[in-house]
Amino acid sequence: MKILGILPVSIGGRLTTSSILDGFRILGHSVSIYDELKDDYPIFDDYDLIVGYDFSPIKLKKDYNLSMKCVAYFSDEIRNKTSGPYWEELLPELDRDDIYTFYWDRELTKQENFKNLFYLPHFVNTNIYKNLQLPPECDVLFAGRLDTDYRLNMLEELAQKYNFHWYAIERHYLDALKRAKDKSIIEKIYKGFIDNEEDMAKAINKSKIVINMNSQGISSLNYRTMQTLACGKLIISDKRGELDLFNNKIPVYDNIESLKQSIDYYLKTPDKYKLITDYCSELCRQKFNSIVGVEFILKALLK
């Protein structure tokens, strides 16, 4: 098939979409890109399918009255402005016969009844996200916004104890810098912004432990979970229902103290660390890779 892939403005959306489009490429389909950050307008050809993140491909299909089928992958809540400023206007489009919606959150999927709606957890290109055998440069890594005091306070406290790296968009760094109790800590741990899969895979590989804080959904695991596990690194997560996808082997935390206890434990017991990472990495690479994810999408389109 000829695929028109939409790279959205959202950085998280761009990374997620990249793994989806890679799956189509690996399976032998032709993929052309319309980049919302770079292209002034899309140039349309005789495409068989539009593929994109959240409401981006749906808006494009509607605005240009395109006839091809549309695949929209949501890892933002559908009924929320996080999935796009036009979500209320575009919501009825999800009931069209030619629009296929894939939702990353199991519990949220159960609450909706759109015509072609499917639950599909995140998946990654395991040709990129893999163990690169790089020497570690930090004990703990976090990538994402510090948009709440809870997150900011947690990272400040962790950074005082561990060799810590933090990656985020510059405006999120500047915002955290204004709000921080100790600005020097934020300046020390901030390592810049990553907007591509290869550099993110390298950053994860250079860490020992990745901290996860799922910000949306009810049960779901975010993209960072799959990125980390596919790289063979340990992720410590807040409690989520879909940790059962990994048979609840992923360590969880309730608060800063339990998080520090888990970090200390796995840094000091490499045999336990390896036991978990080997198990979860193998499971991730088998079940949550781009080929498996896109094959699921293609089967849904044929139903």
C-alpha positions in Angstrom: 0.0 0.0 0.0 0.9 3.6 -0.4 0.8 5.3 3.1 0.6 9.0 3.8 2.0 9.4 7.3 1.3 12.5 9.3 4.0 13.7 11.8 2.2 15.9 14.3 3.4 19.0 16.2 3.5 16.9 19.4 7.0 15.6 20.1 5.6 12.5 21.9 3.3 12.0 19.0 6.1 12.2 16.5 8.1 9.5 18.2 5.0 7.3 18.6 4.1 7.8 14.9 7.6 7.0 13.8 7.4 3.5 15.2 4.0 3.0 13.6 5.2 4.1 10.2 8.4 2.1 10.6 6.2 -1.0 11.0 4.5 -0.3 7.6 7.9 0.2 6.0 9.3 -3.1 7.5 6.2 -4.9 6.1 7.0 -3.6 2.6 4.6 -0.7 2.3 5.5 2.7 0.8 5.4 5.6 3.2 5.4 9.3 2.4 5.5 11.9 5.1 3.6 15.1 5.7 5.3 16.9 8.5 3.0 19.4 10.3 6.1 21.3 11.6 7.8 21.7 8.3 5.4 21.5 5.4 3.2 24.4 4.4 0.6 22.2 2.9 0.3 18.5 2.0 0.8 17.3 -1.6 -1.7 14.5 -2.1 -1.2 11.5 -4.4 -3.1 8.3 -4.9 -2.7 7.0 -1.3 -4.4 4.0 0.1 -4.2 5.0 3.7 -3.6 8.0 6.0 -1.9 7.2 9.3 -1.3 9.6 12.1 -1.5 10.5 15.8 -4.6 11.6 17.7 -6.9 13.8 15.5 -4.2 15.0 13.1 -5.0 12.5 10.2 -8.7 12.9 10.8 -8.5 16.6 10.5 -6.5 16.3 7.3 -9.0 13.8 5.8 -11.9 16.1 6.6 -10.3 19.4 5.5 -9.3 18.0 2.1 -12.3 15.7 1.7 -10.0 12.7 1.2 -11.5 9.3 0.2 -8.8 6.9 1.5 -9.2 5.1 4.8 -7.7 6.7 7.9 -5.8 5.2 10.9 -5.7 7.4 14.0 -3.6 6.2 17.0 -4.5 7.9 20.3 -2.2 7.9 23.3 -3.9 11.1 24.5 -7.4 11.0 25.9 -9.9 11.3 23.0 -12.3 13.6 24.9 -9.6 16.1 25.9 -7.9 19.0 24.4 -4.6 17.1 24.8 -5.6 15.1 21.7 -5.9 18.3 19.7 -7.6 21.8 19.8 -10.4 20.6 17.4 -11.3 17.4 19.3 -14.9 18.4 20.0 -15.5 19.3 16.3 -13.9 16.1 15.1 -15.3 13.7 17.6 -18.3 12.7 15.3 -15.8 11.7 12.6 -14.8 8.7 14.7 -18.1 7.0 13.8 -17.3 7.0 10.1 -16.9 3.7 8.3 -13.5 4.7 6.8 -11.9 5.9 10.1 -10.2 3.4 12.3 -9.3 4.5 15.8 -6.7 2.7 17.9 -6.6 3.6 21.6 -3.7 3.0 24.0 -5.7 2.7 27.2 -7.6 -0.5 27.9 -10.1 1.0 30.4 -10.8 4.1 28.3 -11.4 1.9 25.3 -14.1 0.0 27.2 -15.9 3.4 27.8 -16.3 4.3 24.1 -18.4 2.7 21.4 -17.1 4.3 18.2 -17.6 2.2 15.1 -14.1 1.0 14.4 -12.4 1.4 17.8 -9.6 -1.0 18.9 -7.5 -1.2 22.0 -3.8 -1.3 21.1 -1.0 -0.7 23.6 2.1 1.2 22.5 4.8 -0.6 20.5 8.3 0.4 19.3 10.7 -0.3 16.5 13.0 -2.8 18.1 15.5 -2.3 15.4 16.2 1.1 17.0 15.2 0.4 20.6 17.6 -2.4 21.6 20.6 -3.0 23.9 23.4 -1.0 22.3 25.9 -2.1 24.9 26.8 1.5 25.8 28.6 2.3 29.1 26.2 4.0 31.6 26.5 7.8 32.1 23.8 8.1 34.8 22.1 6.1 37.4 18.6 7.5 36.8 16.9 9.1 33.8 13.6 10.9 33.4 12.3 12.4 30.1 9.2 14.6 30.2 7.6 17.6 31.7 8.0 18.8 35.3 4.6 20.5 35.0 3.4 19.7 38.5 5.0 20.5 41.9 4.9 16.8 42.6 7.1 16.0 39.6 9.5 18.9 40.2 9.9 18.2 43.9 10.5 14.5 43.2 13.2 15.1 40.7 15.0 17.7 42.8 15.1 15.2 45.7 16.3 12.3 43.5 18.9 14.5 41.9 20.5 15.3 45.3 21.1 11.6 45.8 21.8 10.0 42.4 23.6 10.8 39.2 20.5 12.0 37.4 19.8 13.0 33.7 16.7 14.9 32.7 15.5 15.5 29.1 12.8 17.9 28.1 11.8 20.7 25.7 13.6 23.9 26.5 10.4 25.7 27.5 9.7 23.0 30.0 13.3 23.3 31.3 12.9 27.1 31.7 9.5 26.7 33.5 11.0 24.2 35.9 14.0 26.5 36.5 11.6 29.3 37.6 9.7 27.1 40.0 12.6 25.1 41.4 13.7 25.4 45.1 17.3 24.9 44.0 17.9 26.2 40.5 21.4 24.7 40.4 20.0 21.2 40.6 17.8 21.7 37.6 20.7 23.3 35.7 22.9 20.3 36.5 20.5 17.5 35.6 19.1 19.0 32.4 20.7 17.4 29.3 18.7 19.0 26.5 15.9 17.9 24.3 15.5 14.7 22.2 13.2 14.7 19.3 14.2 11.5 17.4 14.2 7.8 18.1 17.9 7.1 17.6 19.0 9.6 20.2 16.3 8.6 22.6 17.5 5.0 22.3 21.1 6.0 23.0 20.0 8.1 26.1 18.1 5.2 27.6 21.0 2.9 26.9 23.3 5.2 28.8 21.2 5.1 31.9 20.7 2.3 34.4 17.1 3.1 35.6 14.3 5.1 33.9 11.6 6.7 36.1 8.1 6.6 34.6 5.2 8.8 35.5 2.1 8.1 33.4 0.2 11.4 33.0 -2.9 10.4 31.1 -5.4 7.5 30.9 -6.6 5.1 33.5 -4.8 1.8 33.0 -2.3 2.4 30.2 1.5 2.3 29.9 3.1 5.2 28.0 5.5 5.0 25.2 8.5 5.4 27.5 7.7 2.0 29.0 8.2 0.2 25.7 11.2 2.2 24.7 13.0 1.4 28.0 12.1 -2.3 28.1 13.1 -2.9 24.5 16.5 -1.4 25.3 17.0 -3.9 28.1 16.9 -1.2 30.9 14.9 -1.1 34.1 11.9 1.1 34.4 10.3 1.9 37.7 6.7 2.9 37.2 3.8 4.4 39.0 1.0 1.9 39.5 -1.0 1.1 36.4 -3.4 -1.7 35.5 -1.7 -2.6 32.3 1.5 -3.6 34.1 -0.2 -7.0 33.8 1.0 -6.9 30.2 4.4 -7.7 31.7 2.9 -10.1 34.3 3.4 -7.3 37.0 7.2 -7.9 37.0 8.0 -4.1 36.6 8.8 -2.5 39.9 6.3 0.2 41.1 6.4 3.1 43.5 3.8 4.8 45.6 5.8 7.9 46.7 9.3 9.3 46.7 10.5 7.1 49.6 9.4 3.9 48.0 10.9 5.1 44.7 14.3 5.7 46.4 14.1 2.3 48.0 13.6 0.6 44.7 16.4 2.6 43.0 18.8 1.7 45.8 17.8 -2.0 45.7 18.3 -2.5 42.0 21.5 -0.5 41.8 22.9 -2.7 44.6 21.6 -6.0 43.3 22.6 -6.4 39.7 21.4 -10.0 39.6 17.9 -9.0 40.5 18.1 -6.1 38.0 19.2 -8.5 35.2 16.4 -11.0 36.0 13.7 -8.4 35.6 15.2 -6.6 32.6 15.9 -9.8 30.7 12.4 -11.1 31.2 10.6 -7.8 30.4 12.8 -6.9 27.5 12.2 -10.3 25.8 8.5 -10.0 26.3 8.5 -6.4 25.0 10.5 -7.3 21.9 8.3 -10.2 21.1 4.8 -8.7 21.7 5.2 -4.9 21.4 7.3 -4.3 18.3 6.4 -2.4 15.2 5.6 -5.5 13.1 3.2 -6.9 15.6 1.5 -3.6 16.1 1.0 -2.8 12.5 -0.1 -6.3 11.6 -2.8 -5.8 14.3 -3.8 -2.5 12.5 -3.9 -4.2 9.1 -6.1 -7.0 10.3 -8.5 -4.5 11.9 -8.8 -2.7 8.5 -9.8 -6.0 6.8 -12.6 -6.8 9.3 
